[in-house]
Amino acid sequence: MATAAKKHVTLFIRSRRAPGAGDPTVKAAFAAAAHKTVGIESRMERNAIIASACRGVGPGVIIKRSKSKAHPGKIIAKIPTR
């Protein structure tokens, strides 16, 4: 997911494989934060705004699956994200 935040120069990119990346609440929070960063020249400030907006948003539990070939898809742990 990418949103142009400062004309055509800076592009914020959020990984498609990040926890909760496909969740509509995460997409909405990311887009709203990116619109707030228009006109801010400091990249560190823009990144801080994006990070704080996306922190704690999304599904509450990530299901970690086994990488074992013997048991593909076996759920081995539930990791709380908040």
Phi and psi in degrees as GROMACS dihedral restraints (atoms count N, CA, C in turn):
[ dihedral_restraints ]
;  ai    aj    ak    al  type     phi  dphi    fc
    3     4     5     6     1  -131.5    20    10
    4     5     6     7     1   140.1    20    10
    6     7     8     9     1  -133.4    20    10
    7     8     9    10     1   126.6    20    10
    9    10    11    12     1   -69.1    20    10
   10    11    12    13     1   122.7    20    10
   12    13    14    15     1  -109.3    20    10
   13    14    15    16     1   -23.8    20    10
   15    16    17    18     1  -142.8    20    10
   16    17    18    19     1    94.9    20    10
   18    19    20    21     1    51.0    20    10
   19    20    21    22     1  -124.4    20    10
   21    22    23    24     1  -115.5    20    10
   22    23    24    25     1     3.7    20    10
   24    25    26    27     1   -85.0    20    10
   25    26    27    28     1   -50.7    20    10
   27    28    29    30     1  -103.6    20    10
   28    29    30    31     1   133.4    20    10
   30    31    32    33     1  -126.8    20    10
   31    32    33    34     1   123.3    20    10
   33    34    35    36     1   -88.0    20    10
   34    35    36    37     1   129.4    20    10
   36    37    38    39     1  -122.8    20    10
   37    38    39    40     1   129.7    20    10
   39    40    41    42     1  -112.5    20    10
   40    41    42    43     1   130.9    20    10
   42    43    44    45     1   -59.7    20    10
   43    44    45    46     1   138.4    20    10
   45    46    47    48     1   -68.2    20    10
   46    47    48    49     1   -22.6    20    10
   48    49    50    51     1   -97.0    20    10
   49    50    51    52     1     4.6    20    10
   51    52    53    54     1   -66.2    20    10
   52    53    54    55     1   151.7    20    10
   54    55    56    57     1   -56.8    20    10
   55    56    57    58     1   122.8    20    10
   57    58    59    60     1    76.4    20    10
   58    59    60    61     1    15.6    20    10
   60    61    62    63     1   -62.3    20    10
   61    62    63    64     1   -32.6    20    10
   63    64    65    66     1   -87.6    20    10
   64    65    66    67     1    -3.4    20    10
   66    67    68    69     1   -72.1    20    10
   67    68    69    70     1   133.1    20    10
   69    70    71    72     1   -60.0    20    10
   70    71    72    73     1   -33.4    20    10
   72    73    74    75     1   -68.2    20    10
   73    74    75    76     1   -35.3    20    10
   75    76    77    78     1   -68.4    20    10
   76    77    78    79     1   -43.9    20    10
   78    79    80    81     1   -61.0    20    10
   79    80    81    82     1   -43.4    20    10
   81    82    83    84     1   -65.9    20    10
   82    83    84    85     1   -42.0    20    10
   84    85    86    87     1   -64.5    20    10
   85    86    87    88     1   -41.8    20    10
   87    88    89    90     1   -64.2    20    10
   88    89    90    91     1   -45.9    20    10
   90    91    92    93     1   -64.0    20    10
   91    92    93    94     1   -43.4    20    10
   93    94    95    96     1   -63.2    20    10
   94    95    96    97     1   -41.5    20    10
   96    97    98    99     1   -67.4    20    10
   97    98    99   100     1   -38.3    20    10
   99   100   101   102     1   -64.1    20    10
  100   101   102   103     1   -37.3    20    10
  102   103   104   105     1   -67.7    20    10
  103   104   105   106     1   -30.1    20    10
  105   106   107   108     1   -71.8    20    10
  106   107   108   109     1   -21.4    20    10
  108   109   110   111     1   -87.7    20    10
  109   110   111   112     1    -1.0    20    10
  111   112   113   114     1   -62.1    20    10
  112   113   114   115     1   127.5    20    10
  114   115   116   117     1    94.5    20    10
  115   116   117   118     1   -11.0    20    10
  117   118   119   120     1   -84.9    20    10
  118   119   120   121     1   121.0    20    10
  120   121   122   123     1   -80.7    20    10
  121   122   123   124     1   -31.9    20    10
  123   124   125   126     1   -73.4    20    10
  124   125   126   127     1   119.4    20    10
  126   127   128   129     1   -64.3    20    10
  127   128   129   130     1   -35.4    20    10
  129   130   131   132     1   -64.8    20    10
  130   131   132   133     1   -39.2    20    10
  132   133   134   135     1   -65.5    20    10
  133   134   135   136     1   -44.2    20    10
  135   136   137   138     1   -61.5    20    10
  136   137   138   139     1   -44.6    20    10
  138   139   140   141     1   -63.3    20    10
  139   140   141   142     1   -38.0    20    10
  141   142   143   144     1   -65.0    20    10
  142   143   144   145     1   -40.0    20    10
  144   145   146   147     1   -64.5    20    10
  145   146   147   148     1   -45.6    20    10
  147   148   149   150     1   -62.7    20    10
  148   149   150   151     1   -46.2    20    10
  150   151   152   153     1   -63.1    20    10
  151   152   153   154     1   -43.2    20    10
  153   154   155   156     1   -68.5    20    10
  154   155   156   157     1   -31.8    20    10
  156   157   158   159     1   -71.6    20    10
  157   158   159   160     1   -34.4    20    10
  159   160   161   162     1   -90.4    20    10
  160   161   162   163     1   -11.1    20    10
  162   163   164   165     1   -71.0    20    10
  163   164   165   166     1   128.4    20    10
  165   166   167   168     1    80.9    20    10
  166   167   168   169     1     5.3    20    10
  168   169   170   171     1  -102.2    20    10
  169   170   171   172     1   141.7    20    10
  171   172   173   174     1   117.9    20    10
  172   173   174   175     1  -167.5    20    10
  174   175   176   177     1   -65.4    20    10
  175   176   177   178     1   145.1    20    10
  177   178   179   180     1   -78.0    20    10
  178   179   180   181     1   -21.2    20    10
  180   181   182   183     1  -133.5    20    10
  181   182   183   184     1   132.1    20    10
  183   184   185   186     1  -101.8    20    10
  184   185   186   187     1   129.8    20    10
  186   187   188   189     1   -91.3    20    10
  187   188   189   190     1   118.0    20    10
  189   190   191   192     1   -93.6    20    10
  190   191   192   193     1   126.0    20    10
  192   193   194   195     1  -105.8    20    10
  193   194   195   196     1   153.3    20    10
  195   196   197   198     1   -67.5    20    10
  196   197   198   199     1   143.3    20    10
  198   199   200   201     1   -93.1    20    10
  199   200   201   202     1     1.2    20    10
  201   202   203   204     1   -68.4    20    10
  202   203   204   205     1   139.3    20    10
  204   205   206   207     1   -75.7    20    10
  205   206   207   208     1   -25.3    20    10
  207   208   209   210     1   -70.1    20    10
  208   209   210   211     1   -33.9    20    10
  210   211   212   213     1  -131.4    20    10
  211   212   213   214     1    68.5    20    10
  213   214   215   216     1   -64.9    20    10
  214   215   216   217     1   134.4    20    10
  216   217   218   219     1    82.6    20    10
  217   218   219   220     1     1.3    20    10
  219   220   221   222     1   -71.8    20    10
  220   221   222   223     1   130.2    20    10
  222   223   224   225     1   -77.1    20    10
  223   224   225   226     1   123.4    20    10
  225   226   227   228     1  -110.9    20    10
  226   227   228   229     1   -18.3    20    10
  228   229   230   231     1  -163.3    20    10
  229   230   231   232     1   150.6    20    10
  231   232   233   234     1  -114.5    20    10
  232   233   234   235     1   123.9    20    10
  234   235   236   237     1  -109.6    20    10
  235   236   237   238     1   116.0    20    10
  237   238   239   240     1   -69.4    20    10
  238   239   240   241     1   139.5    20    10
  240   241   242   243     1  -103.5    20    10
  241   242   243   244     1    -8.2    20    10
